[in-house]
C-alpha cells in the first residue's frame, strides 16, 4: 500500500492515505487526483456548500465498489469539521457535516467522497429552504438533449415569474436548475411550489415533459422530479464528482451554452481548466433571493392537489394512495 501523503490546504494539513489507489480504473484516475480536484474547485464549491448540512456520498473502494450515504459526522473527524443538526422525516435528528473551509473538502475526498449532497437550507434555520431545485431526469428513450429542450421551457416559465434559475449538468444525462429563494417557507410549501412549476412546464410541452410519479406513466419523456424538494432528499452539488466510469462532474453552465455542451466533457481532469477559463457561471446565484407566492397560488388553484411522497416517508396530509395506477385498476 502506498505511503500516505500530507497536503497543506489553507491553514490545515490533510493526510491522504493510499494516494495512488485507483478510484476510476477506466480513466486511471487515483484518489490523490480526486483530492487535488476538490482543492482546485474549493472556492466555488464552498459557495454552494457553506453553512449547509451536507450528506457525503462515499465510494471507499472507488467507482467500481458499493457507494453509501454518510448522513452523520463520521467518527474520528477532525475537530475543525463543523456540523449542522437536521431532522429526518421520521423526526429523528442527525449532525451532518457542514463544510466551511477547503480542508473539509479534501478530508471528505480522502474518505472516498465523490458527491457532496447539500440540503437546501442553511444551519441558521434547517427547516426553511433557501433554494428551490428542479431536477430534470430523462427517462428511457430520452437523453440530455431532450432534457435541454424541457429546461428551456422551464426557463421561460421562470422568466415569466420574475425568477432567475441557474442550470448545471447533473454529471449524467440530466439537468439541475437552482433558484435562490427567501427562507420564509417550509419544506412542504417549497415542494408544492416545485410541483406547480413542474406542472406548468408539463402543460406547455406534454409530449416532452412529465410529472408522473409512477414510472409506468412517464413514457419517453423527461421527468420533473418534484420529490427532490422533499425533506432529506438532496441532489449532487455543483462541482461534485459523480460515480460514473468517466469521473464526470456536475458542472454549472450558462443558459446560452446549455444547448451546446456535452456533459461527458466535464470531468475530474477537465473541470479545473474550465473553471480557470470561464469562472463560476453561478457566481451571482446568491445576489438576489426570490419569493414563491405565485407558485403557491398556482398550486392552491390546481384541483389535482397533492402528489405522492417517496415510499419511505410517513403518510403526509392530503397525499393520494401510494398505489401504482395499474395495480389500482386491477
SERO-4910 file (N, C-alpha, C, O; in steps of 0.05 Angstrom, whole numbers):
BEGIN
 pado doro    nc1    nc2    nc3   cac1   cac2   cac3    cc1    cc2    cc3    oc1    oc2    oc3
  Unk    A     17    -24      0      0      0      0     18     25      0     37     26     15
  Unk    A     11     44    -17     27     68    -19     28     84      7      8     84     22
  Unk    A     50     97     11     53    113     36     34    137     34     30    149     13
  Unk    A     23    145     57      6    168     59     21    193     53     46    194     57
  Unk    A      7    213     42     19    239     38      4    260     53    -20    256     61
  Unk    A     17    283     59      3    305     73      2    329     54     21    337     42
  Unk    A    -22    340     52    -27    364     36    -33    387     54    -49    385     73
  Unk    A    -21    410     48    -28    434     62    -51    447     47    -48    455     24
  Unk    A    -74    450     61    -98    461     48   -108    484     66   -118    479     88
  Unk    A   -103    508     57   -109    531     74    -91    530     98    -67    529     96
  Unk    A   -103    532    122    -88    531    147    -85    503    158    -75    500    180
  Unk    A    -94    483    144    -95    456    154    -75    438    139    -67    444    117
  Unk    A    -69    416    152    -54    395    139    -73    371    138    -83    361    158
  Unk    A    -78    361    114    -96    339    109    -80    314    101    -65    316     82
  Unk    A    -84    293    115    -70    268    109    -86    252     88   -110    248     92
  Unk    A    -73    244     67    -86    228     46    -73    200     47    -50    197     40
  Unk    A    -89    181     54    -80    153     56    -82    140     29   -100    145     13
  Unk    A    -63    123     23    -63    107     -2    -69    125    -26    -88    120    -41
  Unk    A    -53    145    -31    -59    165    -52    -61    154    -80    -74    165    -97
  Unk    A    -47    132    -85    -47    121   -112    -69    101   -118    -70     89   -139
  Unk    A    -88     98    -99   -110     79   -102   -127     88   -126   -135    111   -128
  Unk    A   -132     69   -144   -148     75   -168   -177     79   -160   -190     60   -150
  Unk    A   -187    103   -165   -215    108   -160   -232    105   -185   -256     97   -184
  Unk    A   -220    111   -208   -234    109   -234   -216     93   -253   -201    105   -268
  Unk    A   -217     66   -252   -199     50   -267   -200     56   -297   -179     55   -311
  Unk    A   -223     61   -308   -226     65   -337   -209     90   -346   -200     90   -369
  Unk    A   -207    109   -329   -192    134   -335   -164    134   -322   -148    152   -328
  Unk    A   -159    116   -304   -133    116   -290   -132    138   -269   -110    146   -262
  Unk    A   -154    147   -259   -155    169   -240   -153    158   -212   -168    140   -204
  Unk    A   -135    170   -196   -129    160   -170   -142    177   -148   -153    199   -153
  Unk    A   -140    167   -124   -151    182   -101   -139    209    -98   -153    229    -95
  Unk    A   -112    211   -100   -100    237    -97   -109    257   -118   -110    281   -113
  Unk    A   -115    247   -142   -125    265   -163   -153    276   -156   -159    299   -162
  Unk    A   -169    260   -144   -195    269   -135   -192    290   -113   -206    310   -112
  Unk    A   -175    284    -94   -170    303    -72   -160    330    -83   -170    351    -76
  Unk    A   -141    328   -102   -130    353   -114   -151    367   -130   -151    392   -132
  Unk    A   -169    352   -143   -191    365   -158   -207    382   -139   -214    405   -145
  Unk    A   -214    371   -116   -231    386    -97   -217    410    -86   -230    430    -80
  Unk    A   -191    409    -82   -176    433    -74   -177    454    -96   -179    478    -90
  Unk    A   -176    445   -121   -176    464   -144   -202    479   -147   -203    502   -155
  Unk    A   -225    466   -140   -251    478   -143   -263    487   -116   -287    492   -114
  Unk    A   -246    489    -96   -256    494    -69   -272    521    -67   -292    522    -54
  Unk    A   -262    541    -81   -275    568    -78   -304    567    -87   -322    574    -71
  Unk    A   -310    559   -112   -339    559   -120   -355    537   -105   -378    541   -100
  Unk    A   -342    514    -99   -357    493    -86   -365    502    -58   -387    496    -49
  Unk    A   -348    517    -44   -355    526    -17   -378    547    -18   -393    549      1
  Unk    A   -380    561    -40   -403    579    -43   -429    563    -43   -450    572    -34
  Unk    A   -427    539    -54   -450    522    -56   -456    508    -29   -480    506    -22
  Unk    A   -435    500    -15   -439    483      9   -438    498     35   -448    488     55
  Unk    A   -426    522     36   -421    535     62   -446    538     79   -467    547     70
  Unk    A   -443    529    103   -465    530    123   -489    513    117   -511    516    128
  Unk    A   -485    494     98   -507    475     92   -501    447    104   -479    437    100
  Unk    A   -520    435    118   -516    407    125   -513    391     99   -528    394     81
  Unk    A   -492    374     99   -485    361     74   -481    331     78   -464    322     94
  Unk    A   -495    315     62   -491    286     62   -468    280     43   -466    291     21
  Unk    A   -451    262     52   -428    253     36   -435    227     22   -442    207     36
  Unk    A   -432    226     -4   -436    200    -18   -408    188    -22   -392    199    -38
  Unk    A   -403    167     -8   -376    156     -7   -373    130    -23   -389    112    -22
  Unk    A   -351    129    -37   -343    106    -53   -315     97    -43   -295    103    -55
  Unk    A   -315     83    -20   -289     77     -7   -272     58    -24   -248     58    -21
  Unk    A   -284     43    -42   -269     25    -60   -269     35    -89   -264     20   -107
  Unk    A   -274     61    -92   -274     73   -119   -301     68   -133   -320     57   -121
  Unk    A   -302     76   -158   -327     76   -172   -338     48   -177   -362     45   -182
  Unk    A   -320     28   -177   -329      1   -182   -340    -13   -157   -351    -35   -158
  Unk    A   -338      0   -134   -348    -11   -109   -376     -1   -102   -387     15   -117
  Unk    A   -385     -9    -79   -412      0    -70   -409     27    -57   -391     32    -42
  Unk    A   -428     45    -63   -429     71    -50   -449     72    -27   -468     55    -27
  Unk    A   -445     90     -9   -465     94     13   -465    123     20   -446    138     15
  Unk    A   -488    131     32   -492    159     40   -485    162     70   -497    149     87
  Unk    A   -466    179     75   -457    185    102   -474    209    112   -469    232    105
  Unk    A   -494    203    129   -513    224    137   -506    235    165   -519    254    174
  Unk    A   -486    224    177   -478    235    203   -447    239    203   -433    227    187
  Unk    A   -438    257    220   -409    262    221   -394    236    226   -400    223    246
  Unk    A   -375    229    209   -360    204    214   -344    205    240   -335    226    248
  Unk    A   -341    182    252   -325    180    276   -296    187    269   -286    180    247
  Unk    A   -282    200    287   -254    207    282   -250    231    265   -227    237    258
  Unk    A   -271    246    259   -268    271    243   -252    291    258   -255    293    283
  Unk    A   -236    307    245   -220    328    258   -239    348    272   -262    351    264
  Unk    A   -229    361    293   -246    379    308   -254    403    292   -273    417    299
  Unk    A   -240    409    270   -247    432    254   -268    426    232   -275    444    217
  Unk    A   -278    402    232   -300    396    214   -326    402    229   -333    389    248
  Unk    A   -340    423    220   -364    432    234   -388    416    225   -388    403    204
  Unk    A   -410    419    240   -435    404    235   -459    423    236   -458    445    246
  Unk    A   -481    412    226   -507    425    228   -527    404    235   -526    382    224
  Unk    A   -546    410    253   -566    390    261   -590    392    243   -602    413    239
  Unk    A   -598    368    233   -622    367    216   -641    346    228   -634    330    245
  Unk    A   -666    347    218   -686    327    226   -695    312    201   -703    324    181
  Unk    A   -696    285    203   -706    269    181   -736    269    182   -748    279    201
  Unk    A   -749    260    161   -779    259    160   -791    244    184   -813    250    193
  Unk    A   -776    225    195   -785    210    218   -784    226    244   -796    218    264
  Unk    A   -771    249    243   -767    265    267   -741    261    281   -733    276    298
  Unk    A   -726    239    273   -700    234    286   -680    255    277   -680    264    254
  Unk    A   -663    265    295   -643    285    288   -616    272    280   -611    248    285
  Unk    A   -600    288    267   -573    279    260   -555    304    257   -564    325    249
  Unk    A   -530    301    264   -510    322    260   -494    315    234   -478    297    234
  Unk    A   -499    331    213   -486    326    188   -462    345    184   -461    366    197
  Unk    A   -444    337    168   -421    354    161   -431    380    149   -450    381    133
  Unk    A   -418    402    157   -425    428    148   -400    442    138   -386    455    154
  Unk    A   -394    439    112   -368    450    102   -365    480    106   -383    495     99
  Unk    A   -342    488    115   -337    517    120   -310    525    109   -304    549    107
  Unk    A   -293    506    101   -266    513     91   -256    492     72   -266    469     73
  Unk    A   -236    498     55   -226    479     35   -216    453     46   -220    432     34
  Unk    A   -204    453     70   -193    429     81   -215    408     86   -210    384     85
  Unk    A   -239    417     92   -261    398     96   -267    382     70   -273    358     71
  Unk    A   -264    395     47   -269    381     22   -247    360     17   -253    338      9
  Unk    A   -222    367     23   -200    348     19   -203    325     39   -198    302     31
  Unk    A   -210    331     64   -214    310     84   -236    291     75   -233    266     77
  Unk    A   -258    301     65   -280    284     56   -272    268     32   -279    244     30
  Unk    A   -257    280     13   -248    265    -10   -230    242     -2   -230    221    -15
  Unk    A   -214    246     18   -197    224     28   -213    201     39   -203    178     39
  Unk    A   -237    206     48   -255    185     58   -270    171     35   -286    153     40
  Unk    A   -264    179     10   -277    167    -12   -302    182    -21   -318    171    -36
  Unk    A   -306    206    -12   -329    222    -21   -325    231    -50   -305    244    -57
  Unk    A   -345    224    -66   -346    234    -94   -366    258    -94   -359    280   -102
  Unk    A   -391    252    -86   -412    273    -88   -416    286    -60   -416    272    -40
  Unk    A   -419    312    -61   -429    326    -38   -459    332    -42   -466    343    -63
  Unk    A   -476    325    -23   -505    328    -26   -515    347     -5   -523    339     17
  Unk    A   -514    373    -11   -523    393     10   -553    394     12   -568    392     -8
  Unk    A   -563    398     36   -591    405     40   -596    433     29   -577    449     27
  Unk    A   -621    440     21   -627    466     10   -633    486     32   -650    504     29
  Unk    A   -618    484     55   -622    501     78   -595    510     88   -574    497     82
  Unk    A   -595    531    105   -571    538    119   -574    530    149   -597    527    158
  Unk    A   -552    527    163   -555    517    190   -568    536    209   -576    528    231
  Unk    A   -571    561    202   -585    580    219   -615    573    222   -627    579    242
  Unk    A   -626    560    201   -653    551    201   -656    527    182   -660    531    158
  Unk    A   -654    503    193   -654    480    177   -682    469    170   -684    448    158
  Unk    A   -702    484    177   -730    477    170   -741    494    147   -763    488    138
  Unk    A   -726    514    138   -737    532    117   -716    534     94   -696    547     97
  Unk    A   -722    521     72   -704    521     49   -700    549     38   -718    566     38
  Unk    A   -675    554     28   -669    579     14   -663    573    -15   -652    591    -29
  Unk    A   -669    549    -24   -663    542    -52   -685    524    -63   -693    504    -51
  Unk    A   -696    533    -85   -716    517   -100   -700    502   -122   -687    514   -138
  Unk    A   -702    475   -122   -687    459   -140   -705    443   -159   -725    432   -150
  Unk    A   -699    443   -184   -714    428   -204   -695    407   -216   -674    414   -227
  Unk    A   -703    382   -215   -687    360   -225   -700    350   -250   -722    338   -249
  Unk    A   -687    353   -273   -698    343   -299   -685    317   -305   -661    316   -311
  Unk    A   -700    296   -304   -689    268   -305   -699    254   -330   -722    246   -331
  Unk    A   -682    251   -350   -691    238   -375   -698    208   -369   -683    194   -356
  Unk    A   -720    200   -380   -729    172   -377   -719    155   -400   -709    167   -420
  Unk    A   -721    129   -398   -711    112   -420   -723    120   -447   -747    125   -450
  Unk    A   -705    122   -467   -713    132   -493   -708    161   -497   -712    172   -519
  Unk    A   -700    175   -476   -693    204   -478   -665    208   -468   -653    190   -455
  Unk    A   -653    232   -473   -626    237   -466   -622    266   -458   -641    281   -454
  Unk    A   -597    274   -456   -590    301   -447   -603    322   -465   -612    342   -455
  Unk    A   -603    317   -491   -614    337   -510   -644    341   -504   -654    364   -507
  Unk    A   -658    320   -497   -686    323   -490   -689    339   -464   -708    355   -462
  Unk    A   -671    334   -445   -672    349   -421   -667    379   -426   -679    396   -413
  Unk    A   -649    385   -445   -644    413   -452   -670    426   -463   -676    449   -455
  Unk    A   -684    412   -480   -709    423   -491   -729    430   -469   -741    452   -469
  Unk    A   -732    412   -450   -750    417   -428   -740    440   -409   -755    456   -399
  Unk    A   -713    440   -405   -702    461   -389   -707    489   -400   -710    508   -386
  Unk    A   -707    491   -427   -712    517   -439   -740    526   -435   -746    550   -432
  Unk    A   -759    507   -434   -787    514   -427   -788    523   -398   -802    542   -391
  Unk    A   -774    508   -381   -773    516   -352   -763    544   -350   -773    560   -334
  Unk    A   -742    551   -365   -731    578   -363   -752    598   -371   -754    620   -359
  Unk    A   -768    593   -392   -789    611   -400   -809    616   -377   -816    639   -372
  Unk    A   -816    595   -363   -835    598   -341   -823    614   -318   -835    632   -307
  Unk    A   -798    608   -312   -784    624   -291   -782    653   -299   -787    670   -282
  Unk    A   -775    659   -324   -773    687   -332   -800    701   -329   -801    724   -320
  Unk    A   -822    688   -336   -848    700   -334   -856    705   -305   -871    724   -299
  Unk    A   -845    689   -287   -850    693   -258   -831    713   -245   -834    720   -222
  Unk    A   -811    722   -261   -791    740   -250   -770    726   -233   -758    739   -216
  Unk    A   -767    700   -237   -747    685   -222   -723    679   -239   -725    675   -264
  Unk    A   -699    678   -227   -675    672   -241   -665    644   -234   -660    638   -211
  Unk    A   -663    627   -254   -654    599   -250   -625    596   -260   -617    609   -279
  Unk    A   -611    578   -247   -583    573   -254   -580    543   -261   -583    526   -243
  Unk    A   -574    536   -286   -572    508   -294   -544    496   -290   -524    510   -291
  Unk    A   -544    470   -287   -519    455   -286   -525    427   -297   -547    417   -296
  Unk    A   -504    415   -308   -506    387   -315   -507    370   -290   -497    378   -269
  Unk    A   -521    347   -291   -522    330   -268   -497    313   -265   -492    301   -243
  Unk    A   -482    311   -286   -460    292   -287   -468    267   -302   -451    250   -308
  Unk    A   -493    265   -308   -504    243   -325   -519    255   -348   -509    272   -362
  Unk    A   -544    245   -352   -560    255   -374   -578    278   -367   -590    290   -384
  Unk    A   -580    284   -341   -599    303   -331   -589    331   -328   -566    337   -333
  Unk    A   -607    348   -319   -601    376   -314   -614    384   -288   -636    376   -282
  Unk    A   -599    400   -272   -610    412   -247   -611    442   -251   -593    454   -262
  Unk    A   -632    454   -240   -635    483   -241   -641    492   -212   -659    482   -199
  Unk    A   -626    512   -204   -630    523   -177   -640    552   -178   -632    568   -195
  Unk    A   -658    559   -159   -668    586   -156   -665    593   -127   -674    579   -109
  Unk    A   -651    615   -122   -648    624    -94   -674    637    -85   -685    654    -98
  Unk    A   -685    627    -62   -709    638    -51   -705    648    -23   -686    640     -9
  Unk    A   -723    664    -14   -722    674     14   -730    651     33   -749    636     27
  Unk    A   -716    647     55   -722    625     73   -747    631     91   -745    633    115
  Unk    A   -769    634     78   -794    641     92   -815    619     91   -836    622    103
  Unk    A   -809    597     77   -828    575     74   -816    549     83   -792    546     82
  Unk    A   -833    531     91   -823    505    100   -820    486     76   -826    493     53
  Unk    A   -811    461     82   -806    442     61   -831    435     45   -830    431     21
  Unk    A   -854    433     59   -879    426     46   -886    448     25   -893    441      3
  Unk    A   -884    473     33   -890    495     15   -872    495     -9   -881    498    -32
  Unk    A   -846    492     -4   -827    493    -26   -831    469    -45   -829    473    -70
  Unk    A   -838    446    -35   -844    423    -52   -869    429    -68   -870    423    -92
  Unk    A   -889    442    -56   -913    449    -71   -907    469    -93   -918    468   -115
  Unk    A   -888    487    -88   -880    507   -109   -867    492   -132   -872    499   -155
  Unk    A   -850    472   -126   -837    457   -147   -858    441   -163   -856    439   -188
  Unk    A   -878    430   -150   -899    415   -163   -914    434   -183   -919    427   -206
  Unk    A   -920    458   -173   -934    477   -190   -918    485   -215   -928    486   -237
  Unk    A   -892    489   -210   -874    497   -232   -872    474   -252   -873    478   -276
  Unk    A   -869    449   -242   -866    426   -259   -892    422   -275   -891    415   -299
  Unk    A   -914    425   -262   -940    421   -276   -943    441   -299   -954    435   -320
  Unk    A   -934    466   -295   -936    486   -316   -918    479   -340   -926    482   -363
  Unk    A   -894    469   -334   -877    460   -356   -890    437   -371   -890    437   -396
  Unk    A   -901    418   -356   -914    395   -368   -938    404   -385   -943    394   -407
  Unk    A   -953    424   -376   -976    434   -391   -967    445   -418   -982    443   -438
  Unk    A   -944    458   -418   -935    471   -443   -923    451   -463   -926    455   -487
  Unk    A   -910    431   -453   -898    411   -471   -905    383   -461   -887    368   -452
  Unk    A   -930    375   -462   -938    349   -450   -926    325   -465   -925    303   -453
  Unk    A   -917    329   -489   -904    307   -504   -875    304   -497   -862    284   -504
  Unk    A   -864    323   -482   -835    323   -476   -830    321   -446   -809    311   -438
  Unk    A   -848    331   -429   -844    332   -400   -866    318   -386   -889    317   -395
  Unk    A   -860    307   -362   -880    293   -346   -875    298   -316   -852    300   -308
  Unk    A   -896    299   -301   -894    299   -272   -904    273   -260   -908    272   -235
  Unk    A   -909    253   -276   -920    227   -266   -900    214   -247   -877    208   -255
  Unk    A   -908    210   -222   -891    197   -203   -886    167   -210   -865    156   -204
  Unk    A   -907    155   -222   -905    126   -229   -891    123   -255   -899    134   -276
  Unk    A   -870    106   -255   -854    103   -279   -870     92   -303   -864     99   -326
  Unk    A   -890     76   -297   -906     64   -319   -922     85   -335   -931     79   -357
  Unk    A   -924    109   -324   -939    130   -337   -922    151   -350   -932    169   -364
  Unk    A   -896    149   -347   -878    171   -356   -873    170   -386   -870    191   -399
  Unk    A   -871    146   -398   -865    144   -426   -837    155   -432   -820    157   -414
  Unk    A   -833    161   -457   -806    172   -466   -807    203   -463   -807    217   -483
  Unk    A   -807    211   -438   -808    240   -432   -788    246   -410   -777    227   -398
  Unk    A   -784    271   -405   -766    280   -384   -782    284   -358   -801    299   -358
  Unk    A   -775    270   -337   -789    271   -312   -779    295   -295   -755    298   -290
  Unk    A   -797    312   -287   -791    334   -269   -795    324   -240   -818    323   -230
  Unk    A   -773    317   -227   -775    302   -202   -780    321   -178   -761    331   -166
  Unk    A   -806    326   -173   -814    344   -152   -806    334   -124   -803    350   -106
  Unk    A   -802    308   -121   -796    298    -94   -767    303    -86   -760    297    -63
  Unk    A   -751    313   -104   -724    322    -96   -726    347    -78   -706    355    -65
  Unk    A   -750    358    -76   -754    381    -58   -765    373    -31   -769    390    -14
  Unk    A   -769    347    -27   -779    337     -1   -756    337     19   -732    336     12
  Unk    A   -763    339     45   -743    339     66   -725    314     64   -735    292     60
  Unk    A   -699    318     67   -679    297     67   -675    285     39   -661    265     37
  Unk    A   -686    298     18   -679    290     -9   -659    311    -19   -665    335    -18
  Unk    A   -637    302    -30   -616    320    -39   -607    312    -67   -611    289    -76
  Unk    A   -594    330    -81   -581    324   -106   -552    331   -104   -544    347    -87
  Unk    A   -536    319   -121   -507    325   -121   -503    354   -126   -515    366   -144
  Unk    A   -485    367   -112   -480    395   -114   -465    402   -140   -454    384   -153
  Unk    A   -466    427   -148   -448    436   -169   -420    430   -161   -413    432   -137
  Unk    A   -403    423   -180   -375    416   -177   -370    389   -164   -347    382   -159
  Unk    A   -391    374   -159   -388    347   -148   -380    327   -169   -390    327   -192
  Unk    A   -361    309   -161   -353    287   -178   -376    266   -176   -386    261   -154
  Unk    A   -382    254   -198   -404    233   -198   -392    205   -201   -369    202   -211
  Unk    A   -407    186   -192   -398    158   -193   -402    146   -220   -416    126   -222
  Unk    A   -390    157   -241   -392    147   -268   -364    137   -276   -344    147   -266
  Unk    A   -362    118   -295   -336    109   -303   -318    131   -313   -293    129   -311
  Unk    A   -329    152   -325   -313    174   -336   -305    195   -315   -290    214   -321
  Unk    A   -314    192   -290   -308    212   -269   -320    239   -277   -306    259   -274
  Unk    A   -345    239   -287   -357    264   -295   -363    281   -270   -363    272   -247
  Unk    A   -368    307   -276   -372    327   -255   -398    341   -261   -404    349   -284
  Unk    A   -414    346   -240   -438    362   -243   -429    391   -245   -420    402   -225
  Unk    A   -433    403   -269   -419    428   -275   -438    451   -281   -455    448   -298
  Unk    A   -435    474   -268   -451    497   -274   -445    507   -303   -422    508   -312
  Unk    A   -466    515   -316   -464    526   -343   -482    550   -345   -499    555   -327
  Unk    A   -480    565   -366   -499    587   -372   -522    576   -389   -519    556   -402
  Unk    A   -544    591   -388   -566    583   -406   -558    584   -435   -567    567   -451
  Unk    A   -541    603   -442   -534    606   -470   -518    582   -481   -520    576   -504
  Unk    A   -502    570   -463   -485    548   -473   -497    520   -467   -486    500   -475
  Unk    A   -520    519   -452   -531    494   -444   -536    475   -467   -532    451   -466
  Unk    A   -546    487   -489   -553    470   -512   -529    461   -529   -532    445   -547
  Unk    A   -506    471   -523   -482    464   -539   -462    446   -524   -444    435   -536
  Unk    A   -465    444   -498   -445    428   -483   -451    398   -484   -474    390   -490
  Unk    A   -431    383   -480   -433    354   -477   -426    347   -448   -403    352   -440
  Unk    A   -444    337   -432   -438    333   -404   -415    314   -399   -402    315   -378
  Unk    A   -408    297   -418   -385    279   -415   -359    294   -417   -338    283   -409
  Unk    A   -359    318   -427   -335    334   -429   -326    345   -402   -303    354   -399
  Unk    A   -344    345   -383   -337    356   -356   -330    333   -337   -347    318   -329
  Unk    A   -304    332   -331   -296    310   -313   -273    321   -294   -266    344   -295
  Unk    A   -264    302   -277   -243    310   -258   -219    323   -270   -206    340   -259
  Unk    A   -212    314   -294   -188    324   -307   -192    350   -322   -173    366   -325
  Unk    A   -216    356   -331   -221    379   -348   -234    403   -334   -230    426   -342
  Unk    A   -249    398   -312   -264    419   -300   -247    441   -287   -254    464   -288
  Unk    A   -224    435   -274   -208    457   -264   -200    476   -286   -199    501   -281
  Unk    A   -193    467   -310   -187    485   -332   -211    500   -341   -209    524   -347
  Unk    A   -234    487   -342   -259    501   -349   -265    524   -329   -272    545   -338
  Unk    A   -261    518   -303   -265    539   -283   -245    562   -287   -253    585   -285
  Unk    A   -220    556   -292   -200    577   -296   -206    594   -320   -201    618   -320
  Unk    A   -217    582   -341   -222    596   -366   -248    612   -365   -250    634   -377
  Unk    A   -268    602   -351   -295    613   -352   -305    625   -326   -325    639   -326
  Unk    A   -290    621   -304   -301    630   -279   -325    613   -271   -331    592   -283
  Unk    A   -338    621   -250   -361    606   -239   -387    617   -252   -395    640   -245
  Unk    A   -400    602   -269   -425    612   -282   -447    617   -261   -467    631   -267
  Unk    A   -445    607   -237   -465    611   -216   -456    630   -195   -467    631   -173
  Unk    A   -436    646   -201   -425    665   -181   -446    684   -170   -443    693   -147
  Unk    A   -466    691   -186   -486    710   -177   -511    698   -165   -531    711   -161
  Unk    A   -510    671   -160   -534    658   -150   -544    670   -124   -569    671   -120
  Unk    A   -527    678   -107   -535    689    -81   -541    719    -82   -548    730    -61
  Unk    A   -540    731   -105   -543    760   -106   -572    769   -100   -576    791    -89
  Unk    A   -591    753   -107   -619    760   -103   -635    736    -96   -633    714   -108
  Unk    A   -652    739    -75   -669    717    -66   -698    724    -73   -707    747    -70
  Unk    A   -713    705    -83   -740    710    -93   -761    697    -75   -756    681    -58
  Unk    A   -786    705    -81   -809    693    -67   -822    672    -84   -818    671   -109
  Unk    A   -838    655    -72   -852    634    -86   -883    637    -84   -898    617    -88
  Unk    A   -892    661    -78   -920    665    -73   -937    657    -97   -958    643    -94
  Unk    A   -930    665   -121   -946    659   -144   -947    629   -150   -968    618   -158
  Unk    A   -924    615   -146   -924    586   -149   -943    573   -129   -957    554   -136
  Unk    A   -944    583   -105   -962    571    -85   -991    577    -92  -1009    561    -87
  Unk    A   -996    600   -104  -1023    606   -114  -1031    586   -136  -1054    576   -137
  Unk    A  -1012    581   -154  -1017    561   -175  -1024    534   -163  -1043    521   -171
  Unk    A  -1009    526   -143  -1013    500   -131  -1041    499   -118  -1055    479   -121
  Unk    A  -1048    520   -103  -1074    520    -89  -1097    520   -108  -1118    509   -102
  Unk    A  -1094    531   -132  -1116    533   -151  -1118    508   -169  -1136    506   -185
  Unk    A  -1100    489   -165  -1100    465   -181  -1115    443   -167  -1108    435   -145
  Unk    A  -1137    434   -180  -1154    413   -167  -1140    387   -162  -1149    371   -147
  Unk    A  -1117    382   -176  -1103    356   -172  -1091    354   -145  -1086    332   -135
  Unk    A  -1085    377   -132  -1075    376   -104  -1049    362   -101  -1031    364   -118
  Unk    A  -1046    347    -79  -1021    335    -70  -1012    312    -89  -1029    300   -102
  Unk    A   -986    308    -89   -974    286   -104   -962    266    -85   -957    273    -62
  Unk    A   -957    241    -94   -945    221    -76   -917    229    -66   -902    242    -80
  Unk    A   -912    222    -41   -885    225    -30   -869    200    -34   -880    179    -42
  Unk    A   -843    201    -30   -827    176    -33   -837    155    -13   -848    162      8
  Unk    A   -833    129    -20   -845    108     -4   -835    105     25   -849     94     42
  Unk    A   -811    116     31   -801    114     58   -811    136     76   -803    137    100
  Unk    A   -828    154     66   -838    176     82   -863    168     98   -878    150     89
  Unk    A   -868    180    121   -893    176    134   -916    187    116   -911    205    100
  Unk    A   -939    176    120   -962    186    104   -966    216    109   -967    225    132
  Unk    A   -968    232     88   -969    260     90   -998    270     86  -1013    257     72
  Unk    A  -1005    293     98  -1032    304     96  -1039    308     66  -1024    320     51
  Unk    A  -1063    299     59  -1074    303     32  -1061    286     10  -1069    288    -13
  Unk    A  -1043    268     18  -1028    252     -2  -1047    231    -14  -1061    218      1
  Unk    A  -1046    227    -40  -1062    206    -52  -1051    178    -45  -1028    177    -35
  Unk    A  -1066    157    -50  -1056    130    -43  -1030    124    -58  -1026    131    -81
  Unk    A  -1012    110    -43   -986    102    -55   -989     75    -69   -976     56    -62
  Unk    A  -1006     75    -89  -1011     50   -105  -1007     57   -134  -1020     76   -144
  Unk    A   -990     43   -148   -986     49   -176  -1011     44   -192  -1026     25   -186
  Unk    A  -1016     61   -211  -1042     61   -225  -1051     33   -235  -1075     27   -233
  Unk    A  -1033     18   -247  -1041     -8   -258  -1051    -27   -236  -1070    -42   -240
  Unk    A  -1039    -26   -212  -1049    -43   -190  -1075    -33   -180  -1093    -48   -172
  Unk    A  -1078     -6   -179  -1104      5   -170  -1127     -4   -188  -1148    -10   -179
  Unk    A  -1121     -4   -215  -1142    -12   -233  -1149    -42   -230  -1172    -49   -233
  Unk    A  -1129    -58   -224  -1134    -86   -220  -1149    -92   -194  -1154   -116   -189
***
